[in-house]
Amino acid sequence: MISVSKNITLKPITEQDVAVLYQLMCKIYPAAYSFLWPDKGNWYIHQQYSKSNILKELKQLNADYYFVLVDNEIVGNFRIVWDENLSNLQIENQVKLHRLYLDEKVQGKGVGKLLMLWLEKQAIAKRYNAIWLDAMDAKQQAFQFYKKLGYQYHSHIFLPFDLMFDEVKKMSQLYKKL
């Protein structure tokens, strides 16, 4: 367990945790992102959080994958990919925040901010010069959260998922120089 603050800890996700992670995302993801999908996000959850995909992500050597716990209760997940560079961002030594999902019951209570500050400290200690991430433009709450923390727009892509509504496929890459 890694302490982020007095009541926030990170627990590394292991192969034995795949079912727990899947169930967590079945609860968390639709509450935040169901409006992106005709099927409320079921396809995406099954695809991204299937046992085979999670096991593949856990084997990635330059990545850390955690459950987020608040007062010892699992309330989200947090995945970091070290040494993954955003193309055309002219900064050496970048780290990507790949996933940060939190249960809506802890949103707006500073948990996400503390996790991002913890990540910044870790990145600086490891001599990284920038953190970057993808943020859905259609999810303004998340998009604005990162901008308030000092992340800047770099570029955008349109997600290739056929099952996603066309008008919400835009995702921006944001970065913060450390």
Backbone as a chain_set.jsonl record, in Angstrom:
{"seq": "MISVSKNITLKPITEQDVAVLYQLMCKIYPAAYSFLWPDKGNWYIHQQYSKSNILKELKQLNADYYFVLVDNEIVGNFRIVWDENLSNLQIENQVKLHRLYLDEKVQGKGVGKLLMLWLEKQAIAKRYNAIWLDAMDAKQQAFQFYKKLGYQYHSHIFLPFDLMFDEVKKMSQLYKKL", "coords": {"N": [[0.853, -1.187, 0.0], [0.469, 2.218, -0.757], [0.819, 5.344, 0.626], [-0.998, 8.232, -0.007], [-2.232, 10.363, 1.156], [-3.569, 11.272, 4.393], [-5.96, 9.732, 4.432], [-6.073, 8.511, 1.955], [-5.026, 5.902, -0.065], [-2.975, 3.891, -2.234], [-3.311, 0.817, -3.807], [-1.498, -1.664, -5.29], [-2.66, -3.197, -8.264], [-3.207, -6.584, -8.949], [-2.927, -9.762, -10.696], [-4.811, -11.32, -9.422], [-6.796, -9.549, -8.874], [-8.452, -8.955, -11.0], [-11.253, -9.51, -11.405], [-12.402, -7.958, -9.386], [-11.638, -5.391, -10.205], [-13.015, -5.265, -12.655], [-15.73, -5.365, -11.771], [-15.783, -3.023, -10.244], [-15.434, -1.095, -12.275], [-17.74, -1.535, -13.737], [-19.523, -0.318, -12.106], [-18.525, 2.34, -11.704], [-17.813, 3.49, -14.279], [-20.199, 3.713, -16.027], [-21.716, 5.632, -14.607], [-20.355, 7.978, -15.052], [-19.758, 8.114, -17.804], [-21.724, 6.999, -19.476], [-23.301, 8.383, -21.286], [-21.89, 8.594, -23.626], [-22.278, 6.423, -25.197], [-24.451, 4.245, -27.053], [-25.053, 1.801, -25.831], [-24.678, 2.369, -23.202], [-22.063, 2.124, -22.383], [-21.301, -0.485, -21.963], [-19.994, -2.169, -23.86], [-17.455, -0.935, -24.025], [-16.482, -1.161, -21.362], [-16.363, -3.959, -21.132], [-14.482, -4.495, -23.126], [-12.134, -2.971, -22.409], [-11.722, -3.739, -19.76], [-11.666, -6.445, -19.698], [-10.565, -9.717, -18.742], [-8.357, -10.62, -20.267], [-7.344, -8.228, -21.396], [-6.699, -6.686, -19.121], [-4.78, -8.349, -17.896], [-2.811, -8.194, -19.842], [-2.179, -5.442, -19.661], [-1.199, -5.385, -17.06], [1.176, -6.733, -17.36], [2.799, -4.959, -18.617], [5.85, -3.492, -18.404], [6.673, -0.86, -17.861], [4.656, 0.39, -16.478], [2.387, 1.372, -13.881], [-0.277, 0.228, -11.931], [-3.071, 0.859, -10.051], [-5.468, 0.372, -7.382], [-7.542, 2.877, -6.055], [-7.954, 3.843, -2.8], [-10.083, 5.128, -0.348], [-10.277, 5.837, 2.94], [-9.838, 3.098, 3.355], [-11.595, 1.892, 1.551], [-12.22, 0.701, -1.687], [-12.362, 2.938, -4.292], [-11.761, 3.662, -6.842], [-9.607, 3.627, -9.805], [-6.21, 3.927, -10.974], [-3.847, 4.533, -13.317], [-0.569, 4.591, -14.507], [1.74, 5.297, -17.06], [4.998, 5.082, -17.552], [7.561, 6.737, -19.358], [6.164, 7.067, -21.773], [5.667, 8.843, -24.564], [4.096, 11.8, -25.742], [3.344, 12.431, -28.995], [4.985, 14.881, -30.937], [5.242, 16.658, -28.828], [7.568, 18.627, -27.629], [9.279, 17.82, -25.413], [11.509, 16.151, -23.383], [11.491, 12.961, -21.666], [8.755, 11.983, -20.639], [5.697, 11.196, -18.92], [2.738, 9.281, -18.918], [-0.511, 9.775, -17.754], [-2.606, 7.289, -17.685], [-5.041, 6.233, -16.798], [-7.572, 7.449, -14.691], [-10.054, 6.948, -12.722], [-12.756, 7.644, -10.682], [-15.126, 6.869, -8.154], [-18.296, 8.43, -8.117], [-19.087, 9.285, -5.607], [-16.848, 10.227, -4.29], [-15.938, 12.237, -5.836], [-15.101, 15.664, -6.345], [-14.158, 16.059, -3.824], [-11.499, 16.427, -3.429], [-9.897, 14.194, -3.847], [-8.999, 13.369, -6.421], [-7.349, 15.545, -7.043], [-5.341, 15.328, -5.058], [-4.241, 12.872, -5.842], [-3.195, 13.57, -8.339], [-1.29, 15.477, -7.587], [0.389, 13.833, -6.09], [1.288, 12.162, -8.166], [2.717, 14.049, -9.675], [4.819, 14.64, -7.872], [6.067, 12.127, -7.75], [6.872, 11.853, -10.424], [8.637, 14.022, -10.725], [10.597, 13.274, -8.865], [11.597, 11.071, -10.198], [12.789, 12.248, -12.269], [11.288, 13.115, -14.495], [9.977, 15.256, -17.038], [7.517, 16.085, -17.91], [3.983, 15.52, -17.658], [1.375, 13.865, -19.272], [-1.954, 13.417, -20.624], [-5.067, 11.979, -21.762], [-8.161, 13.544, -22.319], [-11.635, 13.498, -22.354], [-13.424, 15.615, -24.395], [-16.149, 15.945, -24.264], [-16.761, 15.47, -21.669], [-16.918, 17.706, -19.637], [-16.495, 18.291, -16.903], [-14.31, 16.678, -16.073], [-12.419, 17.519, -17.938], [-12.119, 20.268, -17.309], [-11.188, 19.994, -14.696], [-8.531, 19.039, -15.032], [-7.439, 21.208, -16.393], [-7.572, 23.204, -14.424], [-5.6, 22.295, -12.768], [-3.378, 23.023, -14.083], [-2.827, 21.881, -16.541], [-2.286, 21.921, -20.044], [-3.698, 22.376, -23.309], [-2.694, 20.309, -25.997], [-3.104, 18.768, -28.385], [-5.514, 16.955, -30.384], [-7.522, 13.983, -30.828], [-9.762, 11.794, -32.581], [-11.755, 9.347, -31.33], [-11.736, 5.929, -32.399], [-13.947, 4.273, -32.072], [-16.607, 2.477, -33.19], [-19.026, 2.038, -31.907], [-19.483, 4.235, -30.355], [-21.143, 7.369, -29.866], [-20.996, 9.634, -32.557], [-20.74, 12.447, -32.168], [-19.374, 12.803, -29.798], [-16.784, 11.875, -29.852], [-14.379, 13.239, -29.729], [-11.229, 13.661, -28.264], [-8.979, 15.276, -26.2], [-5.472, 15.849, -25.921], [-3.716, 16.653, -23.13], [-1.181, 18.398, -21.332], [1.349, 18.864, -18.799], [4.06, 20.723, -17.934], [6.798, 19.941, -15.897]], "CA": [[0.0, 0.0, 0.0], [1.195, 3.475, -0.853], [0.041, 6.425, 1.217], [-1.052, 9.487, -0.758], [-2.592, 11.335, 2.188], [-4.025, 10.627, 5.63], [-7.015, 8.735, 4.216], [-6.036, 8.006, 0.583], [-3.923, 4.991, -0.339], [-2.96, 3.179, -3.507], [-2.999, -0.609, -3.675], [-1.196, -2.214, -6.618], [-3.586, -4.194, -8.815], [-2.525, -7.816, -9.34], [-3.724, -10.684, -11.503], [-5.926, -11.822, -8.607], [-7.768, -8.47, -8.705], [-9.129, -8.656, -12.27], [-12.712, -9.51, -11.233], [-12.748, -6.797, -8.555], [-11.509, -4.215, -11.066], [-14.128, -5.294, -13.608], [-16.95, -4.981, -11.056], [-15.649, -1.607, -9.91], [-15.669, -0.277, -13.464], [-19.166, -1.671, -14.084], [-20.227, 0.655, -11.262], [-18.017, 3.708, -11.854], [-17.773, 4.023, -15.635], [-21.488, 4.183, -16.552], [-22.177, 6.84, -13.919], [-19.665, 9.144, -15.602], [-19.573, 8.145, -19.254], [-22.74, 6.25, -20.231], [-23.877, 9.228, -22.333], [-21.064, 8.496, -24.83], [-22.517, 5.142, -25.859], [-25.833, 3.741, -27.121], [-25.213, 0.68, -24.892], [-24.324, 2.906, -21.881], [-20.656, 1.855, -22.091], [-21.053, -1.9, -21.676], [-18.974, -2.681, -24.771], [-16.165, -0.371, -23.64], [-16.063, -1.785, -20.107], [-15.979, -5.343, -21.395], [-13.278, -4.5, -23.947], [-11.001, -2.422, -21.672], [-11.552, -4.378, -18.455], [-11.714, -7.899, -19.812], [-9.433, -10.369, -18.089], [-7.193, -10.656, -21.159], [-6.767, -6.891, -21.543], [-6.086, -6.283, -17.854], [-3.548, -9.125, -17.723], [-1.835, -7.594, -20.765], [-1.756, -4.161, -19.09], [-0.405, -5.654, -15.853], [2.5, -7.221, -17.766], [3.581, -3.854, -19.169], [6.893, -3.24, -17.415], [6.84, 0.56, -17.533], [3.365, 0.917, -16.026], [1.908, 1.09, -12.528], [-1.733, 0.178, -11.947], [-3.485, 0.853, -8.653], [-6.784, 0.724, -6.864], [-7.55, 4.044, -5.18], [-8.744, 3.59, -1.6], [-10.349, 6.232, 0.575], [-10.665, 5.207, 4.206], [-9.74, 1.65, 3.127], [-12.616, 1.415, 0.609], [-11.829, 0.895, -3.086], [-13.255, 3.917, -4.915], [-11.335, 4.001, -8.19], [-8.343, 3.083, -10.288], [-5.224, 4.938, -11.328], [-2.801, 3.838, -14.084], [0.5, 5.473, -14.968], [2.67, 4.664, -17.99], [6.256, 5.822, -17.554], [8.292, 6.74, -20.638], [5.299, 7.092, -22.953], [5.725, 10.224, -25.024], [3.071, 12.386, -26.594], [4.019, 12.828, -30.226], [5.117, 16.315, -31.235], [5.463, 17.471, -27.641], [9.03, 18.741, -27.631], [9.792, 17.728, -24.041], [12.036, 14.817, -23.123], [11.121, 12.277, -20.421], [7.341, 12.195, -20.346], [4.921, 10.125, -18.315], [1.324, 9.402, -19.272], [-1.586, 9.32, -16.872], [-3.44, 6.502, -18.591], [-6.399, 6.114, -16.264], [-7.954, 7.919, -13.362], [-11.503, 6.852, -12.572], [-13.168, 7.672, -9.28], [-16.553, 6.77, -7.851], [-18.862, 9.78, -7.996], [-19.25, 9.669, -4.203], [-15.652, 10.923, -3.809], [-15.605, 13.336, -6.747], [-15.298, 16.98, -5.763], [-13.695, 16.066, -2.432], [-10.051, 16.597, -3.41], [-9.174, 12.942, -4.039], [-8.316, 13.446, -7.709], [-6.278, 16.546, -6.944], [-4.248, 14.746, -4.278], [-3.601, 11.852, -6.674], [-2.406, 14.248, -9.37], [-0.128, 16.064, -6.92], [1.26, 12.704, -5.775], [1.923, 11.769, -9.423], [3.72, 15.068, -10.004], [5.981, 14.436, -6.989], [6.741, 10.912, -8.202], [7.498, 12.133, -11.726], [9.792, 14.905, -10.482], [11.62, 12.469, -8.189], [12.173, 10.169, -11.196], [13.371, 13.137, -13.282], [10.44, 13.333, -15.667], [9.811, 16.679, -17.32], [6.127, 16.398, -18.256], [2.921, 14.523, -17.536], [0.31, 14.117, -20.236], [-3.128, 12.56, -20.495], [-6.189, 12.178, -22.682], [-9.39, 13.955, -21.636], [-12.798, 13.588, -23.245], [-13.961, 16.97, -24.487], [-17.567, 15.91, -23.911], [-16.868, 15.366, -20.214], [-16.351, 18.989, -19.234], [-16.061, 18.264, -15.501], [-12.955, 16.126, -16.039], [-11.579, 18.39, -18.76], [-11.841, 21.472, -16.52], [-10.386, 19.579, -13.549], [-7.124, 19.019, -15.416], [-7.01, 22.576, -16.721], [-7.361, 23.909, -13.15], [-4.335, 21.816, -12.208], [-2.279, 23.555, -14.884], [-2.611, 21.149, -17.787], [-2.546, 22.721, -21.235], [-4.068, 21.667, -24.536], [-1.626, 20.052, -26.959], [-3.657, 18.298, -29.65], [-6.679, 16.103, -30.137], [-7.803, 12.862, -31.712], [-11.141, 11.33, -32.557], [-11.706, 7.923, -31.003], [-12.17, 5.105, -33.532], [-14.941, 3.295, -31.638], [-17.846, 2.526, -33.968], [-20.188, 2.0, -31.03], [-19.579, 5.506, -29.632], [-21.828, 8.423, -30.6], [-20.03, 10.422, -33.326], [-20.569, 13.813, -31.682], [-18.605, 12.844, -28.545], [-15.55, 11.116, -30.049], [-13.179, 14.066, -29.628], [-10.457, 13.555, -27.035], [-7.818, 16.165, -26.251], [-4.275, 15.523, -25.161], [-3.314, 17.755, -22.269], [0.101, 18.133, -20.704], [1.844, 19.82, -17.824], [5.507, 20.7, -17.805], [7.189, 19.884, -14.485]], "C": [[0.89, 1.237, 0.0], [0.293, 4.573, -0.295], [0.156, 7.68, 0.359], [-1.35, 10.633, 0.207], [-3.064, 10.557, 3.412], [-5.044, 9.519, 5.368], [-7.045, 8.152, 2.805], [-4.8, 7.132, 0.408], [-4.086, 4.383, -1.725], [-2.551, 1.744, -3.237], [-2.707, -1.138, -5.075], [-2.217, -3.281, -7.026], [-2.76, -5.386, -9.284], [-3.463, -8.666, -10.198], [-4.935, -11.204, -10.731], [-7.051, -10.794, -8.462], [-8.615, -8.181, -9.942], [-10.648, -8.57, -12.102], [-13.168, -8.307, -10.408], [-12.678, -5.522, -9.382], [-12.662, -4.13, -12.062], [-15.427, -4.839, -12.932], [-16.938, -3.504, -10.669], [-15.98, -0.736, -11.118], [-17.103, -0.408, -13.983], [-20.006, -0.686, -13.282], [-19.828, 2.089, -11.612], [-18.187, 4.269, -13.266], [-19.139, 4.514, -16.134], [-21.988, 5.465, -15.883], [-21.567, 8.098, -14.535], [-19.738, 9.24, -17.115], [-20.638, 7.411, -20.073], [-23.309, 7.056, -21.394], [-23.079, 9.184, -23.65], [-21.486, 7.339, -25.737], [-24.005, 4.797, -25.934], [-26.083, 2.603, -26.126], [-24.799, 1.063, -23.47], [-22.887, 2.595, -21.452], [-20.331, 0.407, -21.826], [-19.958, -2.492, -22.56], [-17.588, -2.212, -24.333], [-15.632, -1.021, -22.363], [-15.583, -3.204, -20.361], [-14.665, -5.409, -22.174], [-12.053, -4.067, -23.135], [-10.702, -3.183, -20.379], [-11.767, -5.884, -18.504], [-10.468, -8.483, -19.153], [-8.197, -10.318, -18.978], [-6.548, -9.283, -21.311], [-6.079, -6.434, -20.26], [-4.785, -7.052, -17.621], [-2.446, -8.586, -18.639], [-1.303, -6.283, -20.194], [-0.89, -4.373, -17.841], [1.01, -6.144, -16.185], [3.38, -6.113, -18.343], [4.575, -3.379, -18.106], [7.003, -1.784, -16.986], [5.544, 1.197, -17.037], [3.094, 0.507, -14.578], [0.392, 1.2, -12.538], [-2.202, -0.031, -10.515], [-5.001, 0.937, -8.491], [-6.578, 1.979, -6.021], [-8.473, 3.711, -4.019], [-8.884, 4.871, -0.792], [-10.925, 5.587, 1.828], [-10.806, 3.69, 4.051], [-10.832, 1.062, 2.238], [-12.143, 1.707, -0.813], [-12.855, 1.801, -3.759], [-12.818, 4.293, -6.337], [-10.086, 3.261, -8.612], [-7.513, 4.189, -10.913], [-4.09, 4.203, -12.038], [-1.851, 4.856, -14.683], [1.383, 4.684, -15.922], [3.893, 5.559, -18.099], [6.898, 5.696, -18.931], [7.382, 6.589, -21.846], [5.166, 8.552, -23.375], [4.565, 10.59, -25.92], [3.773, 12.899, -27.839], [3.938, 14.342, -30.422], [5.165, 17.215, -30.011], [6.97, 17.486, -27.42], [9.604, 18.809, -26.22], [10.28, 16.292, -23.854], [11.508, 14.283, -21.797], [9.69, 12.608, -19.98], [6.731, 10.96, -19.687], [3.457, 10.367, -18.669], [0.446, 8.935, -18.112], [-2.56, 8.596, -17.787], [-4.878, 6.389, -18.099], [-6.489, 6.748, -14.887], [-9.471, 7.95, -13.347], [-11.814, 6.798, -11.088], [-14.677, 7.559, -9.17], [-17.094, 8.182, -7.628], [-19.033, 10.221, -6.548], [-18.019, 10.367, -3.636], [-15.233, 12.062, -4.736], [-15.945, 14.666, -6.088], [-14.827, 17.094, -4.327], [-12.174, 16.12, -2.324], [-9.241, 15.338, -3.649], [-8.372, 12.982, -5.338], [-7.152, 14.421, -7.675], [-5.085, 15.984, -6.174], [-3.517, 13.657, -5.067], [-2.708, 12.496, -7.74], [-1.168, 14.907, -8.77], [0.882, 14.987, -6.535], [2.013, 12.264, -7.03], [3.004, 12.772, -9.822], [4.978, 14.887, -9.166], [6.785, 13.208, -7.418], [7.501, 11.161, -9.503], [8.737, 13.011, -11.556], [10.932, 14.113, -9.832], [12.321, 11.522, -9.173], [12.749, 10.936, -12.396], [12.59, 13.185, -14.601], [10.182, 14.824, -15.804], [8.382, 17.072, -17.668], [5.231, 15.207, -17.974], [1.892, 14.875, -18.603], [-0.8, 13.093, -20.056], [-4.114, 12.86, -21.606], [-7.407, 12.551, -21.857], [-10.509, 14.099, -22.657], [-13.346, 15.015, -23.228], [-15.417, 17.024, -24.027], [-17.79, 15.81, -22.403], [-16.202, 16.596, -19.607], [-15.852, 19.012, -17.795], [-14.623, 17.767, -15.407], [-11.989, 17.049, -16.789], [-11.176, 19.638, -17.966], [-10.999, 21.163, -15.283], [-8.899, 19.623, -13.892], [-6.61, 20.417, -15.76], [-6.753, 23.395, -15.455], [-6.047, 23.504, -12.491], [-3.128, 22.246, -13.047], [-1.974, 22.807, -16.165], [-3.064, 22.002, -18.963], [-2.909, 21.823, -22.408], [-2.843, 21.5, -25.419], [-2.188, 19.711, -28.333], [-4.914, 17.494, -29.343], [-6.74, 14.976, -31.166], [-9.305, 12.617, -31.676], [-11.092, 9.821, -32.367], [-12.322, 7.086, -32.122], [-13.289, 4.113, -33.208], [-16.256, 3.476, -32.398], [-19.082, 2.615, -33.085], [-20.382, 3.281, -30.217], [-20.345, 6.511, -30.493], [-20.788, 9.326, -31.271], [-19.732, 11.785, -32.713], [-19.745, 13.921, -30.396], [-17.268, 12.109, -28.655], [-14.271, 11.926, -29.876], [-12.539, 13.924, -28.249], [-9.211, 14.429, -27.2], [-6.681, 15.599, -25.43], [-3.86, 16.794, -24.425], [-1.974, 17.396, -21.639], [0.435, 19.22, -19.684], [3.354, 19.642, -17.744], [5.856, 20.767, -16.329], [8.45, 20.703, -14.229]], "O": [[1.921, 1.286, 0.67], [-0.861, 4.707, -0.704], [1.255, 8.134, 0.04], [-0.794, 11.724, 0.089], [-2.967, 9.331, 3.455], [-4.996, 8.474, 6.017], [-7.945, 7.377, 2.482], [-3.678, 7.553, 0.69], [-5.174, 4.365, -2.3], [-1.575, 1.483, -2.533], [-3.566, -1.073, -5.953], [-2.583, -4.148, -6.232], [-1.733, -5.215, -9.941], [-4.631, -8.33, -10.393], [-5.971, -11.497, -11.327], [-8.135, -11.125, -7.983], [-9.418, -7.248, -9.93], [-11.265, -7.636, -12.615], [-14.202, -7.707, -10.701], [-13.555, -4.665, -9.278], [-13.22, -3.055, -12.286], [-16.145, -4.005, -13.483], [-17.959, -2.821, -10.756], [-16.718, 0.242, -11.002], [-17.62, 0.521, -14.604], [-21.075, -0.268, -13.726], [-20.688, 2.951, -11.796], [-18.652, 5.397, -13.432], [-19.228, 5.64, -16.623], [-22.621, 6.294, -16.537], [-22.192, 9.158, -14.538], [-19.776, 10.344, -17.658], [-20.449, 7.224, -21.275], [-23.753, 6.477, -22.386], [-23.548, 9.683, -24.673], [-21.098, 7.285, -26.904], [-24.741, 5.034, -24.976], [-27.2, 2.453, -25.63], [-24.592, 0.19, -22.627], [-22.534, 2.782, -20.288], [-19.189, 0.088, -21.493], [-19.095, -3.227, -22.078], [-16.651, -3.009, -24.279], [-14.459, -1.388, -22.296], [-14.53, -3.61, -19.869], [-13.83, -6.276, -21.915], [-11.026, -4.745, -23.178], [-9.548, -3.259, -19.957], [-12.019, -6.52, -17.481], [-9.445, -7.81, -19.028], [-7.105, -10.008, -18.501], [-5.322, -9.184, -21.352], [-4.992, -5.858, -20.31], [-3.791, -6.465, -17.193], [-1.28, -8.531, -18.246], [-0.098, -6.037, -20.239], [0.049, -3.614, -17.603], [1.93, -5.987, -15.382], [4.579, -6.313, -18.536], [4.176, -2.92, -17.036], [7.39, -1.507, -15.851], [5.356, 2.407, -17.163], [3.514, -0.557, -14.123], [-0.163, 2.152, -13.087], [-1.785, -0.976, -9.846], [-5.711, 1.488, -9.332], [-5.556, 2.122, -5.35], [-9.63, 3.342, -4.22], [-7.914, 5.6, -0.586], [-11.933, 4.882, 1.775], [-11.756, 3.084, 4.545], [-10.978, -0.159, 2.179], [-11.716, 2.822, -1.113], [-14.046, 1.493, -3.801], [-13.439, 5.149, -6.966], [-9.573, 2.398, -7.9], [-8.024, 5.232, -11.322], [-3.44, 3.345, -11.441], [-2.268, 5.846, -15.284], [1.74, 3.54, -15.64], [3.834, 6.651, -18.664], [6.782, 4.66, -19.585], [7.803, 6.028, -22.857], [4.627, 9.381, -22.643], [4.113, 9.795, -26.744], [4.694, 13.711, -27.747], [2.933, 14.976, -30.101], [5.131, 18.437, -30.155], [7.567, 16.469, -27.066], [10.328, 19.745, -25.88], [9.553, 15.338, -24.131], [11.125, 15.052, -20.915], [9.468, 13.407, -19.07], [7.196, 9.836, -19.879], [2.996, 11.507, -18.714], [0.636, 7.849, -17.564], [-3.261, 9.227, -18.578], [-5.819, 6.442, -18.891], [-5.604, 6.598, -14.045], [-10.093, 8.863, -13.891], [-11.226, 6.02, -10.337], [-15.413, 8.094, -9.999], [-16.429, 9.023, -7.023], [-19.116, 11.42, -6.282], [-18.118, 11.035, -2.606], [-14.271, 12.774, -4.447], [-16.938, 14.786, -5.37], [-15.065, 18.111, -3.675], [-11.618, 15.886, -1.251], [-8.011, 15.396, -3.654], [-7.184, 12.658, -5.341], [-6.086, 14.142, -8.224], [-3.941, 16.151, -6.597], [-2.296, 13.538, -4.966], [-1.603, 12.022, -8.004], [-0.104, 14.894, -9.389], [2.09, 15.199, -6.64], [3.219, 12.022, -6.984], [4.086, 12.38, -10.259], [6.088, 14.971, -9.692], [8.015, 13.237, -7.448], [8.643, 10.726, -9.656], [9.768, 12.761, -12.181], [12.094, 14.267, -10.208], [13.499, 11.209, -9.001], [13.141, 10.342, -13.4], [13.175, 13.284, -15.679], [10.171, 15.561, -14.818], [8.062, 18.26, -17.717], [5.653, 14.053, -18.039], [1.578, 16.047, -18.809], [-0.617, 12.051, -19.427], [-4.003, 13.871, -22.3], [-7.662, 11.949, -20.814], [-10.344, 14.743, -23.693], [-13.686, 15.548, -22.172], [-15.863, 18.027, -23.47], [-18.899, 16.045, -21.923], [-15.07, 16.533, -19.127], [-14.872, 19.696, -17.5], [-13.802, 18.381, -14.724], [-10.882, 17.318, -16.322], [-10.004, 20.013, -17.961], [-10.184, 21.988, -14.868], [-8.099, 20.177, -13.137], [-5.469, 20.757, -15.447], [-5.817, 24.195, -15.416], [-5.455, 24.283, -11.745], [-1.994, 21.873, -12.748], [-0.96, 23.074, -16.81], [-4.074, 22.703, -18.898], [-2.486, 20.67, -22.488], [-2.049, 22.428, -25.576], [-1.786, 20.305, -29.334], [-5.323, 17.372, -28.188], [-6.099, 15.021, -32.216], [-10.02, 13.171, -30.84], [-10.465, 9.107, -33.149], [-13.317, 7.489, -32.724], [-13.55, 3.204, -33.996], [-16.929, 4.498, -32.264], [-20.084, 3.21, -33.482], [-21.353, 3.394, -29.468], [-20.211, 6.506, -31.716], [-19.816, 9.735, -30.637], [-18.585, 12.232, -32.736], [-19.45, 15.03, -29.952], [-16.681, 11.756, -27.632], [-13.181, 11.354, -29.875], [-13.201, 14.048, -27.218], [-8.491, 14.336, -28.194], [-6.885, 14.961, -24.397], [-3.682, 17.855, -25.022], [-1.672, 16.22, -21.439], [-0.114, 20.321, -19.705], [3.852, 18.54, -17.515], [5.277, 21.561, -15.587], [8.924, 20.768, -13.095]]}, "num_chains": 1, "name": "protein.A"}
